[in-house]
Amino acid sequence: MSVAKVTEIIATSDKGFDDAVRLGVERAAKTLKNITSAWVKDQQVEVSSGKITQYRVNLKVTFVLED
């Protein structure tokens, strides 16, 4: 039997939502082992002078705990 845990992280990018997700998962993988999935819980943009300056995603990352 395996046991999984879910942790929530926030990642940002100045390129787009896809890039923010990629960066978030890559960063999580540096600390967490056995990542199996990531769910985008929320998306936001930061706006300055009427232009998008940053894309932000709130991710729920699932990983399997080692025995």
C-alpha positions as CSV (number, residue, x, y, z in Angstrom):
1,M,0.0,0.0,0.0
2,S,1.3,3.5,-0.7
3,V,0.6,6.7,1.0
4,A,0.5,10.0,-0.8
5,K,0.7,13.6,0.5
6,V,-0.5,16.8,-1.1
7,T,1.3,20.1,-0.6
8,E,0.3,23.5,-1.9
9,I,2.8,25.8,-3.7
10,I,2.6,29.1,-5.5
11,A,4.7,29.7,-8.6
12,T,5.1,32.7,-10.8
13,S,6.3,33.5,-14.3
14,D,6.5,36.6,-16.5
15,K,5.9,34.5,-19.6
16,G,2.6,32.7,-19.0
17,F,0.5,30.3,-17.0
18,D,2.1,27.2,-18.6
19,D,5.6,28.4,-17.7
20,A,4.5,29.1,-14.1
21,V,3.2,25.5,-13.8
22,R,6.4,24.1,-15.3
23,L,8.6,26.2,-13.0
24,G,6.5,25.3,-10.0
25,V,6.8,21.5,-10.7
26,E,10.5,21.8,-11.4
27,R,11.1,23.6,-8.2
28,A,9.0,21.2,-6.1
29,A,10.9,18.3,-7.6
30,K,14.2,19.7,-6.2
31,T,12.8,19.1,-2.7
32,L,10.0,16.5,-3.0
33,K,10.6,12.9,-4.3
34,N,8.0,10.8,-6.2
35,I,5.8,13.6,-7.5
36,T,2.9,12.0,-9.3
37,S,0.7,14.9,-10.3
38,A,0.0,18.6,-9.9
39,W,-3.4,20.3,-10.0
40,V,-3.8,23.9,-10.8
41,K,-6.1,25.2,-8.1
42,D,-6.1,28.9,-9.0
43,Q,-4.6,31.3,-11.5
44,Q,-4.0,35.0,-11.2
45,V,-2.3,37.8,-13.0
46,E,-0.5,40.8,-11.7
47,V,-1.2,44.0,-13.7
48,S,0.8,47.2,-13.9
49,S,-0.2,50.2,-16.1
50,G,-2.8,48.1,-17.8
51,K,-0.4,45.3,-18.8
52,I,0.1,41.8,-17.3
53,T,3.5,41.7,-15.5
54,Q,3.3,38.3,-13.8
55,Y,1.3,35.1,-14.1
56,R,0.7,33.2,-10.8
57,V,-0.6,29.7,-10.3
58,N,-1.5,28.0,-7.0
59,L,-0.6,24.3,-7.4
60,K,-1.5,21.3,-5.3
61,V,1.4,18.8,-5.8
62,T,0.9,15.1,-5.0
63,F,3.8,12.9,-4.1
64,V,4.1,9.4,-2.8
65,L,5.8,8.9,0.6
66,E,8.7,6.4,0.7
67,D,8.5,3.4,3.0
